[in-house]
Amino acid sequence: MKKEIKIFSCNSNRPLAEDIARRLGMEVSSSEIKKFRDGEVSVKINESVRSVDVFIIQSTCYPTNDNIMELLLTIDACHRASARKITAVIPYFGYSRQDRKVEPRVPISAKVIANLLQAVKVDRVLTMDLHADQIQGFFDVPVDNLFATPIVIDYIKSLRIDDLMVVSPDSGGVDRARFLAKKMNSAGLAIIDKRRPKANVSEVMNVIGDVENRNCILIDDIVDTAGSISSAAKALKANGARDVFCLATHPVLSGNAAENLKNGGFKEIIFTDTIQLPEEKRLDNMTIISTSALFAEAIKRIYEGTSVSSLFI
């Protein structure tokens, strides 16, 4: 008997879920997610999932805790309805920046989220550009961590940027920047040396690398308040850079991030659609690259039981 597949979407990024389903020649399956007046989440699956491979698409972005609860309850509903296998497709994995103890008496929040997902019997997790690769080890189930850089390379090449320098906004992102630089016909590589006195506050200290008269792409996984990456752009300009581009996977854009990006003086701001951006946070020089084809291909391979590893390069 041929196994079935169904795609469900929670509320955080319905357009991405619908695009993924369309690429698979399907529609998003029917479910209801509502809130009671006291804020409790209510979930109902409106069709049979017995012996079905279920993929639940939900980015755990703002409102983070509500979106996590939607995902957990949807997984539990499918499990109790006898789904054959449940994969949580989490394009943006919230709490991923809290992956270790940085001071005494604090939690490892990313591990707590992993525990919660496993407690509701998730069978697999599919995500993109985890802030810390070691989060995969927090799970006892398979975790597929896709990379966004390969899907934006064609777009970057189409811009025909000359004298290109790829810049990491901190030492932790050097591997990501090096990968892009290598794919861009061996573009140059530079690093921003900075100190972060507290969360969401950074001080640019130095630019390591000669960026004078170079066009620079600042590449990062997450842009939150955009204060750090905008300060980095200003530092590059102060060191003689020409145009500066911003490239990031997850546009969290909290607080006055849109204003910070506007003040950063970027030639273009390039994000993916792992997080659905409201109109008030979109800028005229902002480009959104779709991740739906990559997620659809990964889902297809997981469903068919074929290799996913070739998608990681």
C-alpha positions as CSV (number, residue, x, y, z in Angstrom):
1,M,0.0,0.0,0.0
2,K,1.4,3.4,-1.0
3,K,2.0,5.8,1.9
4,E,0.3,9.2,1.9
5,I,1.8,12.6,2.5
6,K,0.0,15.7,3.9
7,I,1.3,19.3,4.4
8,F,-0.1,21.3,7.3
9,S,0.6,25.0,8.1
10,C,0.3,26.8,11.4
11,N,-0.1,30.6,11.4
12,S,3.4,32.0,11.3
13,N,4.1,31.7,7.5
14,R,1.2,30.4,5.6
15,P,2.3,31.9,2.2
16,L,5.6,29.9,2.4
17,A,3.6,26.7,3.3
18,E,1.3,27.2,0.4
19,D,4.2,27.8,-2.0
20,I,5.9,24.6,-0.8
21,A,2.7,22.6,-1.2
22,R,2.2,24.0,-4.7
23,R,5.7,23.0,-5.7
24,L,4.9,19.4,-4.5
25,G,1.6,19.5,-6.6
26,M,-0.5,19.6,-3.5
27,E,-2.6,21.9,-1.3
28,V,-2.1,22.7,2.4
29,S,-4.4,20.3,4.3
30,S,-7.2,21.6,6.4
31,S,-6.8,22.5,10.1
32,E,-8.0,25.2,12.5
33,I,-5.8,27.1,14.9
34,K,-7.6,29.5,17.2
35,K,-7.1,31.4,20.4
36,F,-9.4,31.5,23.5
37,R,-9.8,34.8,25.1
38,D,-7.3,34.0,27.8
39,G,-4.6,33.4,25.1
40,E,-4.7,29.6,25.1
41,V,-4.2,28.0,21.7
42,S,-6.8,25.6,20.2
43,V,-5.9,23.2,17.4
44,K,-8.1,20.9,15.3
45,I,-7.1,18.7,12.3
46,N,-10.0,18.6,9.9
47,E,-9.1,15.5,7.9
48,S,-7.8,12.0,8.6
49,V,-4.0,11.6,9.0
50,R,-4.1,7.9,10.0
51,S,-1.0,6.2,8.5
52,V,0.0,9.4,6.7
53,D,3.4,11.1,6.6
54,V,2.7,14.6,8.0
55,F,4.8,17.7,7.5
56,I,3.9,20.7,9.7
57,I,5.3,24.0,8.5
58,Q,5.9,26.7,11.2
59,S,8.6,29.3,11.8
60,T,8.9,30.0,15.5
61,C,9.4,33.7,15.0
62,Y,7.4,36.6,16.7
63,P,5.1,36.0,18.5
64,T,7.6,33.2,19.4
65,N,5.9,31.5,22.3
66,D,2.5,31.5,20.6
67,N,4.0,30.0,17.4
68,I,5.9,27.3,19.4
69,M,2.7,26.3,21.2
70,E,0.8,26.1,17.8
71,L,3.5,23.8,16.5
72,L,3.6,21.6,19.6
73,L,-0.2,21.2,19.8
74,T,-0.4,20.5,16.0
75,I,2.2,17.8,16.3
76,D,0.4,16.3,19.3
77,A,-3.0,16.4,17.5
78,C,-1.4,14.5,14.5
79,H,0.3,12.0,16.8
80,R,-3.0,11.3,18.6
81,A,-4.7,10.9,15.2
82,S,-2.3,8.1,14.3
83,A,-0.1,9.8,11.8
84,R,2.6,7.5,10.5
85,K,5.4,9.9,10.8
86,I,5.6,13.6,11.7
87,T,8.2,16.1,10.5
88,A,8.3,19.6,11.9
89,V,9.4,22.0,9.2
90,I,10.8,25.0,11.0
91,P,12.3,27.4,8.5
92,Y,13.3,29.8,11.4
93,F,14.1,28.0,14.6
94,G,13.4,30.4,17.5
95,Y,15.6,30.4,20.7
96,S,18.5,29.1,18.6
97,R,20.7,32.0,19.8
98,Q,20.3,30.6,23.4
99,D,22.4,27.5,22.6
100,R,24.8,27.5,25.6
101,K,25.3,28.9,29.1
102,V,27.0,32.3,28.8
103,E,26.8,33.1,32.5
104,P,25.8,31.3,35.7
105,R,22.2,30.2,36.4
106,V,20.8,30.6,33.0
107,P,19.0,28.0,30.9
108,I,20.0,26.4,27.6
109,S,16.8,27.5,25.9
110,A,17.4,25.8,22.6
111,K,17.8,22.5,24.4
112,V,14.5,23.1,26.2
113,I,12.7,23.6,22.8
114,A,14.3,20.4,21.5
115,N,13.0,18.6,24.6
116,L,9.5,19.9,24.0
117,L,9.4,18.9,20.4
118,Q,10.5,15.4,21.3
119,A,8.0,15.2,24.2
120,V,5.1,15.5,21.7
121,K,6.7,12.7,19.6
122,V,8.1,14.6,16.6
123,D,9.9,12.1,14.3
124,R,12.1,14.5,12.4
125,V,13.0,18.2,12.2
126,L,13.7,20.1,9.0
127,T,15.1,23.6,9.4
128,M,17.4,26.2,7.8
129,D,20.5,28.0,8.9
130,L,20.5,27.1,12.5
131,H,22.3,29.9,14.5
132,A,24.5,27.2,16.1
133,D,25.1,23.8,14.3
134,Q,25.4,22.0,17.7
135,I,21.7,22.4,18.2
136,Q,21.3,19.3,16.0
137,G,22.9,17.4,18.8
138,F,20.2,18.5,21.2
139,F,17.8,16.1,19.5
140,D,17.6,12.3,19.5
141,V,15.7,12.4,16.2
142,P,17.1,13.3,12.8
143,V,17.6,17.0,12.1
144,D,18.2,18.3,8.6
145,N,19.7,21.8,8.6
146,L,19.5,23.3,5.1
147,F,21.6,26.2,4.1
148,A,20.3,29.3,2.3
149,T,23.5,30.5,0.7
150,P,23.3,28.2,-2.3
151,I,19.8,29.5,-3.3
152,V,20.9,33.1,-3.2
153,I,24.1,32.7,-5.2
154,D,22.3,32.9,-8.6
155,Y,20.7,36.2,-7.6
156,I,23.9,37.6,-6.3
157,K,25.7,36.7,-9.5
158,S,22.9,38.4,-11.5
159,L,23.8,41.7,-9.8
160,R,27.2,41.6,-11.5
161,I,29.0,43.2,-8.6
162,D,32.6,44.0,-9.5
163,D,35.5,44.2,-7.0
164,L,33.5,42.1,-4.6
165,M,34.4,41.6,-1.0
166,V,32.3,39.2,1.2
167,V,32.3,40.4,4.8
168,S,31.4,38.5,8.0
169,P,29.9,40.8,10.7
170,D,31.7,38.7,13.4
171,S,34.1,35.9,13.8
172,G,31.3,33.3,14.2
173,G,30.1,33.8,10.7
174,V,33.4,33.4,8.9
175,D,32.6,29.9,7.5
176,R,29.4,31.2,5.9
177,A,31.2,34.2,4.4
178,R,34.1,32.1,3.1
179,F,31.6,29.7,1.4
180,L,29.9,32.6,-0.4
181,A,33.3,34.2,-1.3
182,K,34.5,30.9,-2.8
183,K,31.3,30.5,-4.9
184,M,31.5,34.1,-6.1
185,N,34.7,33.4,-8.2
186,S,37.0,33.7,-5.2
187,A,35.8,37.1,-4.0
188,G,37.8,38.7,-1.2
189,L,37.0,38.0,2.5
190,A,36.9,40.5,5.4
191,I,35.8,40.3,9.0
192,I,34.3,42.8,11.4
193,D,35.9,42.6,14.8
194,K,33.4,43.7,17.4
195,R,32.6,43.5,21.1
196,R,29.0,42.9,22.4
197,P,28.6,44.4,25.9
198,K,25.1,43.1,26.2
199,A,22.3,41.4,24.1
200,N,21.3,43.4,21.0
201,V,24.1,45.9,21.5
202,S,27.4,45.8,19.7
203,E,30.4,48.0,19.2
204,V,32.4,47.8,16.0
205,M,36.1,47.7,16.8
206,N,37.9,47.1,13.6
207,V,37.7,45.9,10.0
208,I,40.0,43.1,9.3
209,G,40.8,43.1,5.6
210,D,41.3,45.8,2.9
211,V,37.8,47.0,1.8
212,E,38.9,50.3,0.2
213,N,37.2,50.8,-3.2
214,R,35.5,47.4,-2.9
215,N,31.8,46.5,-3.1
216,C,30.9,44.6,0.1
217,I,28.3,42.0,0.9
218,L,27.7,41.7,4.6
219,I,26.3,38.2,5.2
220,D,24.7,36.9,8.4
221,D,22.1,34.3,9.4
222,I,19.8,36.5,11.5
223,V,19.1,40.2,11.4
224,D,17.2,41.1,14.6
225,T,17.4,44.8,15.6
226,A,19.8,45.4,12.7
227,G,21.9,47.7,14.9
228,S,24.9,45.4,14.6
229,I,24.9,44.9,10.8
230,S,24.1,48.6,10.2
231,S,27.0,49.6,12.4
232,A,29.2,47.2,10.4
233,A,28.0,48.8,7.2
234,K,29.0,52.2,8.5
235,A,32.4,50.9,9.5
236,L,33.0,49.5,6.0
237,K,32.1,52.9,4.5
238,A,34.4,54.6,6.9
239,N,37.2,52.3,5.7
240,G,36.6,53.3,2.1
241,A,34.1,50.7,0.9
242,R,31.9,51.7,-2.1
243,D,28.5,50.0,-2.1
244,V,27.5,47.8,0.8
245,F,24.9,45.0,0.5
246,C,23.1,43.2,3.3
247,L,22.5,39.5,2.9
248,A,20.8,37.4,5.6
249,T,18.6,34.3,5.9
250,H,16.2,35.2,8.7
251,P,14.7,38.8,8.9
252,V,13.6,38.8,12.5
253,L,13.5,42.7,12.4
254,S,12.4,43.5,15.9
255,G,11.9,46.9,17.3
256,N,13.2,49.7,15.1
257,A,15.1,47.4,12.8
258,A,13.6,48.8,9.6
259,E,14.8,52.3,10.6
260,N,18.3,50.9,11.4
261,L,18.5,49.2,8.1
262,K,17.4,52.4,6.4
263,N,20.1,54.3,8.2
264,G,22.7,51.7,7.3
265,G,23.1,53.0,3.8
266,F,22.8,49.7,2.1
267,K,22.7,49.5,-1.7
268,E,20.3,46.5,-1.4
269,I,19.0,44.3,1.4
270,I,18.5,40.7,0.6
271,F,16.5,38.3,2.8
272,T,14.8,35.0,2.4
273,D,11.2,34.2,3.2
274,T,11.7,32.0,6.2
275,I,9.9,34.7,8.2
276,Q,6.9,36.5,6.7
277,L,7.5,40.2,6.8
278,P,4.6,42.6,7.3
279,E,4.4,45.5,4.8
280,E,5.5,48.1,7.4
281,K,8.9,46.4,7.7
282,R,9.6,46.2,4.0
283,L,11.9,48.8,2.4
284,D,12.1,49.9,-1.2
285,N,15.6,48.4,-1.6
286,M,14.7,45.0,0.0
287,T,14.6,41.8,-2.0
288,I,13.0,38.6,-0.7
289,I,14.3,35.3,-2.1
290,S,12.0,32.3,-1.9
291,T,13.1,29.1,0.0
292,S,10.1,27.1,-1.1
293,A,11.8,25.1,-3.9
294,L,14.6,23.9,-1.5
295,F,12.1,23.0,1.3
296,A,9.9,21.2,-1.2
297,E,12.8,19.2,-2.6
298,A,13.9,18.3,1.0
299,I,10.3,17.2,1.9
300,K,10.1,15.1,-1.2
301,R,13.3,13.3,-0.4
302,I,12.4,12.7,3.2
303,Y,9.0,11.3,2.1
304,E,10.6,9.1,-0.5
305,G,13.4,8.0,1.8
306,T,16.2,9.2,-0.5
307,S,19.3,11.2,0.4
308,V,18.9,14.7,1.7
309,S,22.7,15.3,2.1
310,S,23.3,16.7,-1.4
311,L,21.0,19.7,-0.5
312,F,23.5,20.8,2.2
313,I,26.1,22.0,-0.2
